Amino acid sequence: MAKDASGGRWDRRRARAGAPALVRPRAHEAPGRDQATLVRIAVLVVLLGAAIYTAFAAIRLQNSESSILGGPALAAQASGLGERLDGVGAVLRSALIAADGIQQRLPDTPIEAAEMAAKSAGDRADGAAVVLGGEIVAESGRARDA
């Protein structure tokens, strides 16, 4: 495209029609920058803002989680409670295994198995019962009162 002496550009469409029209550069266009570069810069600015926002949100969430949920003290307390429940479960499981051993050796005296289960459980269980075929055949400890 050829320029005229005043520094503007010639409009090819009007020049073809026979009218020598001069097109001046728009005032709001940045000289030397094309539109694609400006769009890329705008996208990068938005992405940088989103990354900064995400970082601050993660820090805020991390700080609020530790204060709301009790932090390490509550986690240690929950862990201790879980270990204690595992211990109680292990004691009751071993009492049932001992009672099963007695019931296997002495099938005619189920009360021996119930008493062995109650003694093996100690203060972890209030009583024990032997159930065969859906019926209670022997009870020991507080199971008799229930």
Phi and psi in degrees as a GROMACS rama.xvg file:
@    title "Ramachandran Plot"
@    xaxis  label "Phi"
@    yaxis  label "Psi"
@TYPE xy
-91.4696  149.359  ALA-2
-105.071  154.313  LYS-3
-92.1098  -178.021  ASP-4
-70.004  -21.5367  ALA-5
-83.3073  -5.18227  SER-6
97.8096  -0.601249  GLY-7
-87.0155  175.55  GLY-8
-104.213  151.87  ARG-9
-83.994  139.173  TRP-10
-85.7793  114.424  ASP-11
-64.1712  -37.7775  ARG-12
-63.2853  -45.3905  ARG-13
-73.5389  -29.5131  ARG-14
-67.9904  -34.4949  ALA-15
-68.9296  -34.6967  ARG-16
-74.7643  -12.0527  ALA-17
109.617  -9.186  GLY-18
-102.274  118.212  ALA-19
-77.2069  86.8494  PRO-20
-93.7275  140.119  ALA-21
-103.539  130.795  LEU-22
-107.526  124.779  VAL-23
-94.4594  150.19  ARG-24
-63.205  146.132  PRO-25
-71.8392  144.968  ARG-26
-73.5954  -29.3213  ALA-27
-85.2304  -7.14869  HIS-28
-80.7449  132.916  GLU-29
-75.4351  128.216  ALA-30
-71.0052  135.08  PRO-31
87.6223  -9.24494  GLY-32
-114.509  133.299  ARG-33
-93.2338  166.868  ASP-34
-64.093  -37.1547  GLN-35
-63.8401  -37.7213  ALA-36
-65.7296  -41.4588  THR-37
-65.1376  -38.2954  LEU-38
-65.8291  -41.3031  VAL-39
-62.3924  -43.2761  ARG-40
-62.9249  -41.6717  ILE-41
-63.3976  -42.0697  ALA-42
-64.2331  -42.4807  VAL-43
-64.5708  -37.7058  LEU-44
-64.2228  -42.0851  VAL-45
-64.4777  -43.4967  VAL-46
-65.1549  -38.8721  LEU-47
-64.1186  -41.7143  LEU-48
-62.2176  -41.0157  GLY-49
-65.16  -38.0762  ALA-50
-66.3512  -41.7859  ALA-51
-65.0762  -43.6554  ILE-52
-60.5902  -43.2517  TYR-53
-63.2063  -40.2153  THR-54
-63.4739  -45.4093  ALA-55
-65.2816  -38.1749  PHE-56
-65.7339  -38.9756  ALA-57
-65.7759  -41.6202  ALA-58
-64.8284  -42.8231  ILE-59
-64.2982  -41.8874  ARG-60
-64.3664  -40.7066  LEU-61
-64.402  -41.6265  GLN-62
-70.0391  -40.2265  ASN-63
-71.9042  -33.158  SER-64
-63.7564  -41.4839  GLU-65
-71.1785  -31.3467  SER-66
-81.1756  -34.5225  SER-67
-74.8587  -46.181  ILE-68
-84.6564  -2.92081  LEU-69
96.5472  -8.83941  GLY-70
67.6891  -148.856  GLY-71
-65.8176  -30.5084  PRO-72
-64.3177  -43.3669  ALA-73
-68.2728  -37.6833  LEU-74
-63.5663  -40.4034  ALA-75
-66.6318  -39.2419  ALA-76
-65.5278  -42.423  GLN-77
-65.3553  -38.4491  ALA-78
-64.577  -42.2213  SER-79
-63.1219  -41.2409  GLY-80
-64.5898  -40.6596  LEU-81
-63.0942  -40.9335  GLY-82
-66.9856  -37.4077  GLU-83
-66.3416  -41.0158  ARG-84
-65.8054  -36.4328  LEU-85
-63.067  -38.4286  ASP-86
-64.2882  -43.4361  GLY-87
-63.4417  -41.9487  VAL-88
-61.8213  -38.8998  GLY-89
-66.909  -39.1849  ALA-90
-64.5319  -46.0801  VAL-91
-65.7601  -37.405  LEU-92
-63.9903  -42.2365  ARG-93
-68.2856  -33.1814  SER-94
-64.2611  -40.7796  ALA-95
-67.6903  -36.2063  LEU-96
-66.1569  -40.83  ILE-97
-64.4991  -41.9724  ALA-98
-64.9941  -38.1007  ALA-99
-65.0385  -38.5231  ASP-100
-62.0264  -43.0587  GLY-101
-65.2061  -42.1222  ILE-102
-65.7667  -34.0592  GLN-103
-68.4151  -39.7594  GLN-104
-79.0709  -36.9971  ARG-105
-124.268  75.0578  LEU-106
-67.5687  -20.521  PRO-107
-82.141  -13.1714  ASP-108
-123.568  78.2184  THR-109
-67.41  -20.5267  PRO-110
-64.4436  -32.5113  ILE-111
-62.5972  -40.0646  GLU-112
-66.9961  -41.3719  ALA-113
-64.3086  -42.9832  ALA-114
-67.2379  -37.0287  GLU-115
-63.5358  -40.9282  MET-116
-64.7709  -43.1943  ALA-117
-66.0253  -41.4063  ALA-118
-68.4464  -40.2552  LYS-119
-67.1509  -34.7841  SER-120
-75.2947  -25.2889  ALA-121
63.9811  -133.424  GLY-122
-83.6451  3.11551  ASP-123
-76.8833  -21.2975  ARG-124
-131.917  145.082  ALA-125
-80.8021  -25.409  ASP-126
-174.016  -178.114  GLY-127
-147.591  155.376  ALA-128
-143.438  150.968  ALA-129
-107.74  125.634  VAL-130
-117.693  123.006  VAL-131
-126.576  127.194  LEU-132
62.7856  28.9029  GLY-133
83.3597  2.92716  GLY-134
-119.674  143.219  GLU-135
-78.1623  120.305  ILE-136
-106.028  -16.6943  VAL-137
-157.521  144.549  ALA-138
-135.207  149.21  GLU-139
-143.833  148.423  SER-140
74.7023  -145.536  GLY-141
-75.1091  -4.99273  ARG-142
-62.8227  -26.4787  ALA-143
-68.9171  -30.6002  ARG-144
-79.3607  -19.6533  ASP-145
